[in-house]
């Protein structure tokens, strides 16, 4: 007697089937599954299917049931970083779906989401080259540490000029130049700031890297990240020139500053869709 084959179990269904026809309540679990597989080759395909489901449900499902689920999606971490094959984040798809629902749901969209949608429609934000930025900033930090560690400045002669050390009478010397007066005026500040210079540069570079890679996914944030690295590099160059650092310590400040400027150079600018 031949036995009939058993039907496949529901959990044996493929991921493609699950993403092809989910229920409204299944959108959040599907998003979490796609987020867990964010590093896999099929991640963008899963997100594309999820975004397509959101767009279709905005036309076919009950707005009173769909709107809370879309708000729950928008509250999830990573909703702006998980993108499909066309570069559309889940957060953008959910925002568009909310705006497409009947009144009053479009009024529930926050101004921040509207601004993010406007920037996305106007600008393309290329992904940040996290590996290249990490290598650039790590090499700069290594050179900075090497220059500061290998410098052995003695504090006993700090602030004394070459002429004073040679026993010359300061009254017989020509008046100091403007540059020398500026450096002498910054000397008290330098004694306080100088030990903190390498730590300030290192921590600022690390925070800038985290912001550029993990947070700056809109045009405004990307420009802010680039400008932050430029400011950090400029301040590092100024510290190397102006602060009374000893030995090769200015080279350490310059190394960190150059790393920040290279990070700003390697961080892609947003692309204006209207002129691209």
Secondary structure, 3 states (H helix, E strand, C coil): CCCCCCCCCHHHCCHHHHHHCCCHHHHHHHHHHHHHCCCCCCHHHHHHHHHHHHHHHHHHCCHHHHHHHHHHHHCCCCCCCCECCCCCEHHHHHHHHHHHCCCCHHHHCCHHHHHHHHHHHHEECCCCCHHHHHHHHHHHHHHHHHHHHCCCCCHHHCCCCHHHHCCCCHHHCCCCCHHHHHHHHHHHHHHHHHHHHHHHHHHHHHHHHHHHHHHCCCHHHHHHHHHHHHHHHHHHHHHHHHCCCCCCHHHHHHHHHHHHHHHHHHCCCCEECCCC
